[in-house]
Every structure is written in structure tokens, then in C-alpha cells.
Amino acid sequence: MALKGEPHYVAPGDVITANLGFMRGHGTYESDGKLLASVAGVVERVNRLLCVHPLKSKYNGEIGDVVVGRIIEVQQKRWKVETSSRLDSVLNLSSINLPGGVLRRRSAEDEVMIRDYLKEGDLISAEVQQVNSDGSLSLHTRSLKYGKLTEGTLVTVSPSLVKRCKNHFHNLLCGASLILGNNGYIWISPIILDDHQQEQMRFQLPSTPGSSSVKTVTHVATIEERETIARLRNCILALAQSRILLYDTTVQYAYDASLKYEVKE
Amino acid sequence: MADRILSDFEISYIKQGVLADMRSDGRSCRDYRSFELRSGIVSNTSGSAEIKLERTNILVGVKAEIGQPNPLNPNKGRIEFFVDCSALASPKFEGRRGEDLGRNLAHRLSDLYENSNCIDLESLSIIPGQDCWIIYVDALVLEYSGGVLDCLSIAVKGALANTKIPKLTVIGEGEEQEIEISDNPFDSTSIDTNNVPVFVSLSLIGNQFIVDASHEEEACSLCQLSVGVNHKGSICSILKEGAGSFKHRQYNEAISLASEIGVSVIEKITLTNNTAPEKML
């Protein structure tokens, strides 16, 4: 067995243990009284249960994860969100901050206006509130940090490349902000302003229902901002291609190293 | 073509990027992405090539076989295209949904090759009216993320340049003619692909044409103009797709831009073909 603290990597077919005292978990199978791995990954042990966590898989959510997702369906009281996990995630109307900032009861009017808040195709950042029994995720955006994403670029990488950190929202020194979603979706945008303005940027709603939403406050990215964002995007893709774990330091280093090249290279 | 959903903000971001001449991956409107073309990679074909452009990945195999010529053109060989969009390439090709696109692409390629007379089909004739070489070009779309037609035409050109046709001798006269294939497998001719054109697709975003649109950009473009260009920069075919409209002046600009880009792309292909270490059978 692996030493404590050091991950035990296995390839499919590798013998994990010949000791029959262990129980067979996900990613393992039994043959000739031995326990073998069926996927490439890291061995995890909980008491007597042995599992192999695959290195390359769909996103498996955990409570508290920051994710970036795309609304794909609007339903009666909730949205379906695509988060590159096995099942679509759910965002309930009751788990978003309604415009105006005050906490109030959700009225029937809100249900009617659901499409004005978020509609198909919109990108949001959210937190995993709950993992349901079938493995689908319930999200919430009840914090000013989360909500609809406006100007920027989405980059998709493998979920295992995003390091779980304390903070997934970064304002990088180079003048762009980064949301590293645990699900492998990374959002790069021009620097997000202070909290108050931030609140305004998200969930800006028309005073009269029906008129077109949010567009009024969008600020148009300048060409410098665009260049930074494009450079960051290419850096992240390059890091992901060489399978380097992504968090704020690696991205910043990659960015600094890339400065001697032109953006499109 | 692309059916990806984007949010309004992403679309406006991309549109503004095009206006500012700084697209989301840092390219200007007239920059082509770098692609990787490898030829001679499948050993049981007469010629093959594989192209990778970002995530789009296409494999082309060419097989030369002896068959009967078209009765309308008895002293010409034939060239036939088949494009397979595998369900692995994109979820939307699941079942038989890839077939339409595949047929469409194959049809456009054969149109392009027919109209431009780029390959000397008469050289593929063996015995007029009786036997000729048929060049089967089979393409497999392994991964689909935009720019398929361009990639396809580049890969086909690469594969044809790599194609080796065994030398033949015709024995006998009149009705009793027979064909003898040379015993030496290296004794072969290749097809002259100098004139073979490639497609350059321009997508209209906002009010401007951009070269080599990424998958996201394709999703928010109104229409696409696919221009077939050969090494001299002359136009061999033009095809418009989608419902967008543009002005006559823009059209002329777009076409001259396409011919410029096409020439540079073809230069690149010839360069890779000449430098790539070719695997011998």
C-alpha cells in the first residue's frame, strides 16, 4: 500500500492488494483473490473500502465546489445547468439572490419572470449546494460572488486539472479576473469591479418586465483587456495540454513566461 | 452548421472582438490557426494524410483501384469522394445524423475537383473505354469542432500528393489487351497535385468576414462563404451558406482575401509535404 500522504497511482489491471480483507469499491475488480484496478487513477481508502479515483473522468461534484455552468433549460421553478458532470445540474429559483438585494419571498410573479433572470445559453458561476442521490448537483448563487457572467471567454479543460483551492476567484495582476470552476470550466473576464458595482453588473433587471435585460450596464472590453484575456486563454490551454495543475500561481507564471511571445503564437 | 448555444454576452464579446480586430484567441480577422498535417501514416493505403487544427481532426486515406471508366468519358480516370462523420466526432452525429453532413462535404469536394480540372484525369486512363484508375478518397472526421470543410480539403490535397500509383504495362493489342503490374512496389508514379485547390471559409460576424472561424465563432456567424483557391490564387468555386447578407463590395474584398489566404495555406502544405519524413510501405 502507498505511504501516507503520497498518492498511490495505478493503471488498469494493476494489483492494488492481494489482501482479501478489503472491500471492492468503484474502479476496482476482483480476480484470483486479488483486487485490481479497472481505471487509471489514485487509490483511495476509507476504512476497509478501496476505491480508485479515475484521473480522467466527468466532473464529480462535491458540496462547496465552485462551478461555472451554462443554462440549457428553463423549467417551472428551476433551471437546468450544464456543468460537464454526468447529469445536468439544477439551480432552483429559491437558491438565487433576487434582484434588489433584499431577501424576500418568491412570488408567483418571479416564476413568470424566470426567463428574465436567466435564460438558455447564459453562463453562471455557482456553488454546489447539495449532491443528490442520483449524483446530480443542486447549485446555488446566494452570494454576491456568484451569478450571471457577462463579458469574457470560456475555456474548457479536464476537471481533474483544476486544483481545489480556498479561493477560485482570482483577480490576476495582469488585469483580468479568473474563475476556475472545479468542473473544468474556466471563465476569464476583464477585472471585476468592487462589490457594489459587481452586484449591479449581475442580475441587473429591467424595471419593467419584458424589456431587454442587463445589456444597459455592460462595459465594453478595451483592446488591451482583450489582449490579456486572449493571452490568458492561450496560456491556460497550453498548461492544460501539458497537463499542469491549474491554480492562480501556475496561470500567473505561464502568463509572465508568455509575455515575450505575441498573443497569437 | 454549428449548433452550440452561447449566451448573449459571449456573442457580443465575440462580435466586438471582431470589430476591434482582436479575436478571443488573440488572432486578427485574417489569421489562420496553425495546423498540423502528417502524410503517409496509414500503411495499407496508396496515400494518406491526417490534419489537426485545434481540436478538429480528420484522417484521409486514398486508394487507387482499377475499374471501368465512365462511359461518357471513356478515356478518363475517375476520382470519388466519401466522407464519414463518425459519431465519436461530435454528439450530434449520433445514429445516422452524420451522414447528411458527410454526403454534403463529399459532394462539395467532388464539385470542386470536377470544376477546377485540377487533376489530369486522362493520365489515369489505362485502356480507353475499358480500364482506368479509380481514385477513392475516403475521409474520416475523427473530431469535429469547426472549420471542417477547410481542413478536409487540406487533408485531401496532402493525401493525394502522397499517393503512389503502381506503374502498369499494357500487353497485347485490340480486344486481347492485358495489364501487367510492375513487380517492384517502389516503381510507381504520383499524382500531380500542384493545381489542386483548397477551401478557404470566411465567416460573416457582425459586418466583417473572418478567416478560419473557431467553433464558437461559427456559432455566432450569420453566413459562411467557402471559396476554393488554387496555388495561383485563382478562384475555383464559391459557395455561400447560411442566411446572412452582405454588400457587393464586401464580397469582392472577401474573395481577394480568400485567394490571398488560400495561396499561403497551399504554400504551407507543400512545405510540410516536402519536409515530412514519409513512411515507405
Boltz contact constraints between the chains, C-beta under 6 A:
constraints:
  - contact:
      token1: [A, 121]
      token2: [B, 5]
      max_distance: 6.0
  - contact:
      token1: [A, 121]
      token2: [B, 6]
      max_distance: 6.0
  - contact:
      token1: [A, 121]
      token2: [B, 7]
      max_distance: 6.0
  - contact:
      token1: [A, 122]
      token2: [B, 7]
      max_distance: 6.0
  - contact:
      token1: [A, 123]
      token2: [B, 7]
      max_distance: 6.0
  - contact:
      token1: [A, 150]
      token2: [B, 9]
      max_distance: 6.0
  - contact:
      token1: [A, 151]
      token2: [B, 9]
      max_distance: 6.0
  - contact:
      token1: [A, 151]
      token2: [B, 13]
      max_distance: 6.0
  - contact:
      token1: [A, 153]
      token2: [B, 24]
      max_distance: 6.0
  - contact:
      token1: [A, 220]
      token2: [B, 16]
      max_distance: 6.0
  - contact:
      token1: [A, 223]
      token2: [B, 20]
      max_distance: 6.0
  - contact:
      token1: [A, 223]
      token2: [B, 22]
      max_distance: 6.0
  - contact:
      token1: [A, 226]
      token2: [B, 22]
      max_distance: 6.0
  - contact:
      token1: [A, 230]
      token2: [B, 25]
      max_distance: 6.0
  - contact:
      token1: [A, 230]
      token2: [B, 26]
      max_distance: 6.0
  - contact:
      token1: [A, 263]
      token2: [B, 26]
      max_distance: 6.0
  - contact:
      token1: [A, 264]
      token2: [B, 26]
      max_distance: 6.0
  - contact:
      token1: [A, 264]
      token2: [B, 27]
      max_distance: 6.0
  - contact:
      token1: [A, 264]
      token2: [B, 31]
      max_distance: 6.0
